[in-house]
Amino acid sequence: MKKFLILCVALAFTACMSKEVKVGDPDLHLKGTKLYYKEKLFTGTLVQKVPLTEDKFIKIKYKDGVITSDKKD
């Protein structure tokens, strides 16, 4: 029973972690206006390296296939 509980907790943490996916990943698909990853609505961060720079990246957050905003009004 203890092993089962540990497994359930580990799976819960893994399922809740945010994904970071690079632009160009073959599992990313735009269907209409929504972004899908492995045939499911994408929730996570889409990352693209800025050309001609060493360490700059563009990061766009998505929730359920739609771009989200971090702005606090």
Buried (B, 14 or more C-beta within 10 A) or exposed (E): EEEEEEEEEEEEEEEEEEEEBEEEEEEBEEEEEEBBBEEEBBBBBBBEEEEEEEEEEEEEBBEEBEEEEEEEE
